Amino acid sequence: MNGWRTAAACQEVDPDLFFPVGAGSPALAQAEEAKKVCRRCPVREECLRSAMAQPHPPAGVWGGLTEAERSALRRRSRRTAEGRR
């Protein structure tokens, strides 16, 4: 287990909060609640870096971003990197 995980704010919360099901209002509200936990987390950046380093994006909210938000960040990062070549 990664050392940063022991300091994560999500350790104090039901893990299901970070895995909303669906795309409707209840799931969006749940994701926002999870992000509130992430905003106060001392290891948020490490969590996000870990999620972004995975070959297949993990489901759920990691580092304060949903799977879709992390995918968009990954695409923007690739475009930026390609523009530097």
N, C-alpha and C positions, 0 to 999 in steps of 0.2 A: 504494500500500500504506500502511496506517495505521502511523504512527510507533511506536505501542506494540507492534506485532507483532514488531519487531526485538528487543525486550527480553523476549519471552515465553519461558517455560521450555520450552514445547512445541517450540521450534526445535531442541532437542537430542534429540528423540525421534521415532521413526517415526510419521508422521502417521496411519497406519492404526489406531494405538492409540486414537485419539479418535473412531473411527467403528465401534463394535461392531455386529455383524450379528446380528439375532434378539433374543429376549427371555429366553432360557434362562440357565442358570448360567454358561456360558462368556462370554456377552455381558455379563452383570452383573459378573463378575469383571474383564473387560476395562475396563468403564466405571469401576470402582473404581480400577484402576491409573491410568487417565487422570486421575481426580480427584486422586490423590496428586500427580501432576505439577502440576496446577492449584493445589493447596494451597501449594506452594512458589513459585508464580509471582508475580513482582513487579507484574505488570500484570493480575492476575486480574479486578479490578473493571472495568477498561476493556474487557476481552474480553467479560465478561458484559453490560455496557451495550451494546456493539456488537451482540451476538447478540440482545438484547432489542429493539433498535431496528429490526431487520429486519421488513419486512411479513409475510414467511413465515419461521417459525422455521427456522434452519439445522439440518441434521442433525448428530448427534454431540454430543460433550461440549465445551462452551464455557463459560469462566468457572467451571468446577467443577460445572456442572449439565448433566444430560442434556436432551435435547429435551423429554421428558415433564415433568421438573422445572421447566424454564423455562416450559412451557405452564401449569403449575399456578401458578407465581409470577405470570405474566401475569394469570391469572384472579383471583387474590387481590388483585392491585394494582387491577384494574378494579373489583372489589367494594368495596374500600376507598375508591376515588375516587368511586364512585357513592354511598356512604354519607355522604360529605362534602357532597353537594349539598343 
